[in-house]
């Protein structure tokens, strides 16, 4: 009986350690993602300052807004394509090279990616009012928190959603490319609606996946791997948030 009690005590202690480790792991995921979001917001805001309202000889982008000379360089030359596609290069690079990086290096790369993403998103300040951007950001934050909490707490296995959602992302990209040529407002509306639903689903799915992966690998106790896993988890949730925000902005944003 004494040996059985000892085994039960050891199992309970180990279970408690894993639960505490999971909470710490998820806190790191959310903290890393939050810092990335802050860097994105600061970079977008700083670059959007290249649009001013008191340079009548500047480059016009709306009735009352003009670009400074540096803003023209950023937004109206080939540099805009570099800024547009740089985040994609970061994502592929980080995903491919993370096994060769230390956790600290991977974290720095993620933060650099977040800042570059801010440069890429800065153009929304030229299209939408600051008030509507703030409103949509808050709505996205509330929706994201609820969806991520659901993914973390639900007992339902969401793994079956993964393949379906990724196929949806591929279909969404194809539809967006086609619509570049069609310029259909109806198709834009449909893409936005479907995009919101897909990334809402991915938020719940990715949260559960991050949790499940940790529980499966915690026994190994590889702290370096767990550190990298937290960064990749932050990247996944960050991309879910950013995409959901952009698609909601198409719906709810008020243009300048």
C-alpha positions, 0 to 999 in steps of 0.5 A, a space after each residue: 500500500 505504501 508503494 502504491 501511495 508513493 507511485 500515486 504521489 509521484 504521478 500526481 507531482 509529475 502531472 502538476 509539474 506538466 500543468 505548471 509547465 504548460 501554463 508557463 509555455 502558453 504564457 510565453 507564447 502569448 507574451 512573445 506574440 504580444 511583443 510582436 504585435 506591439 512592434 508591428 503597431 509601432 512600425 506601422 504607425 511610424 511609417 504611416 507618419 510619412 503621410 501628412 496633411 500640411 504638404 500641399 505640394 506633396 504626393 496626394 493619396 486622398 483629398 486631404 492627405 499627402 505623402 512626404 518625399 520619403 513617403 513617395 519613395 516607400 509607397 510609389 516605387 519598387 521598394 513597396 514590393 520589397 516591403 510587401 514580400 519581405 514578411 513572407 520571406 521571414 516566415 519561410 526562412 524562420 520555419 526552415 531554419 529554426 532547427 539550426 537556430 538557438 531559441 534566442 536567435 529565433 526570438 530575435 528573428 520573430 521580432 524583426 519579422 514583426 517590425 517588417 510586417 508593420 512596414 507592410 501594413 502601414 499602408 492601411 493608415 493611408 486607406 482607412 481612418 485611424 478610428 476605424 483601424 482602432 475599432 477593428 483592432 479591438 474587435 479582433 482582439 476580443 474575438 481572438 481571445 475568445 477563440 484562443 480560449 476555446 481552443 485551449 479549454 475545449 475537450 473536442 479534438 480539433 485536429 480534423 479541422 487542420 487539413 480543411 482549414 489549410 486547403 481553405 487558405 490555399 483556395 483563399 490565396 488563389 481567389 485573391 490572385 484571380 481577383 487582382 485581375 477581375 477587380 470584383 467587389 462581390 468577390 472581394 466581399 466573399 473573400 473577406 467573409 471566408 477569410 474571417 471564418 478560416 482564420 477564426 477557425 485556425 486561431 482555435 485549432 492552432 491554440 489546441 495544437 500548441 497545447 497538445 504538442 507541448 503535452 506530447 513533448 514535455 516528458 522529454 524535458 528539452 528546454 531548447 526545443 520548448 523555447 523554439 516551440 513557443 516562438 513558432 506557436 507565437 508566430 502561428 497565432 500572430 499570423 492568425 490575428 493579423 489575417 483576421 484583423 485585415 479581413 475584418 478591416 475590409 468589412 468594417 473599416 471606414 476609408 479616408 
